[in-house]
Amino acid sequence: MPQFQLANALPQVAWLLLIFLVLYLAVSALLPGVSRVVENRKAAIAADLAAAEQARLDARAAAERMEAELKEARAAAMSEAAAAKLAAERAAAERMRGLDDELAAKIAAAERELADQRSAAIASLDGLAIDAAQRIVERLTGVAPGAELVRGAVAQIGAR
């Protein structure tokens, strides 16, 4: 085998050193660029992670603000609903008072009319009683009593 011969060993070692030196120089020349790319990539990833974390915090803060605004809106809606209910109750109470007043006026008018009709009925009863008494006395006695005599007797009976 030629590689084990001592005469061939010196050129092989020289070539080995030369190739090693060229590879070392190539790698050392490329290594800073590669390490720079790796560092840049690490920095970009770190920046992206920081931006993502900031976006997450911003989203959480926005959600909390939205929740607070929603609570405020609910409270305002409840307040407006309560105010509307109170206004409706007041309007209904006012309307009921108006209807009560109107009904009281109608009742008073009906009571006055009833009293007038009662007075008229009572007044007509006196006339009917006088007429009936005259007819009864005339049938029983055959003589028609005087209107003033019957009127006085009916008044005396009605006064009791």
Secondary structure as GFF3:
##gff-version 3
##sequence-region A 1 160
A	DSSP	three_ten_helix	2	4	.	.	.	ID=ss1
A	DSSP	alpha_helix	6	141	.	.	.	ID=ss2
A	DSSP	alpha_helix	147	159	.	.	.	ID=ss3
###
